[in-house]
Amino acid sequence: MTALHALLDTLERDPTLLDPQALRERAQALDRLERAADLGGGDEPERARAQALRLRLEALDRALCERLRETLRDGGGAELLDWAERDFATATASGEHYDPLDELVSGVLRLPEPGDEIGALAEEMVFYQPTPARHVFDLLRRLPLSADDVLIDLGAGLGHVPLLVAACTEARAHGVEIEPAYVASAQACAAELGLTRATFACADARAVDLSHATVFYLYTPFTGTILRQMLDAIARQARSRAIRVCTLGPCTAVVAAEPWLAGDARPPSDRITVFRSR
Ligand SMILES: C[S@@+](CC[C@H](N)C(=O)[O-])C[C@H]1O[C@@H](n2cnc3c(N)ncnc32)[C@H](O)[C@@H]1O
């Protein structure tokens, strides 16, 4: 019996894979099938069986995403949050990698991916890389956000952080992004899902009005002098009200050195750190 045959026998008999919620288990099964196929195992009928199983598992994932998407449209973001909470039983919010929760979020939001029209960024501006979904849910769990909060994502990319904040909490969220194609994508998604508390602006973060924000989120969108200017601008806001600054990636070390913010002295760079104004 080939390794692919044995694997198919195991996976086809595993009832957990058919549980609509079993996204992570299906992702593992799909990985194993792909690895077996890469190794060139199996004859023609086995490969056809593998393909049929793959299609069945992918269809279950799509159905799960579609159901959660409909729930979001009806204002039921809490279910997505519950779903992510359940997922934390098996995943910790650290590291820079992506995992099945990202696929779930991408299947739920269906953010249109811009094509070749993305412009080049100026020096010190960091190219788009999305915050892994588990970090976003980890942030929502730890903050928490109320109806009085306004979170600004500085350098929002395709906007999934403000979109998830608006979907899963009562807060408002605003994404500021310099690339017009990303902003158009984020706005289309917010409109499609009726997420009216998520708004987006195409602008250089240095030029925007920060006066309504209570929480700032930075996944290292820029470095050097731009980061310095932004931190000085946020510090000016913190003179008149309490502010939280949440960071991920290398900018965390710079933010941790700000005397007007309290937070971990040596925060990890692969988990979101929450700082509070003193
Ligand atoms: C590392 S990505 C973070 C994306 C998003 N915040 C997230 O966590 O998924 C950085 C984003 O910042 C944007 N960006 C860089 N410099 C900017 C600036 N000066 N003003 C606004 N956006 C900027 C980039 O285009 C990119 O989309």
The ligand as an ORCA input file, in Angstrom:
! r2SCAN-3c Opt
* xyz 0 1
  C       3.440     46.549      7.662
  S       2.023     47.181      6.784
  C       0.817     47.143      8.057
  C      -0.582     46.948      7.525
  C      -1.697     46.940      8.542
  N      -1.552     47.955      9.542
  C      -1.811     45.613      9.230
  O      -1.391     45.535     10.386
  O      -2.274     44.639      8.660
  C       2.485     48.895      6.625
  C       1.516     49.721      5.777
  O       1.793     51.104      6.001
  C       1.640     51.820      4.810
  N       2.401     53.069      4.965
  C       3.743     53.216      4.979
  N       4.078     54.509      5.210
  C       2.909     55.199      5.337
  C       2.586     56.556      5.623
  N       3.535     57.479      5.775
  N       1.298     56.910      5.704
  C       0.303     55.990      5.533
  N       0.547     54.691      5.262
  C       1.833     54.285      5.187
  C       2.166     50.868      3.745
  O       1.676     51.185      2.458
  C       1.656     49.508      4.272
  O       0.404     49.205      3.728
*
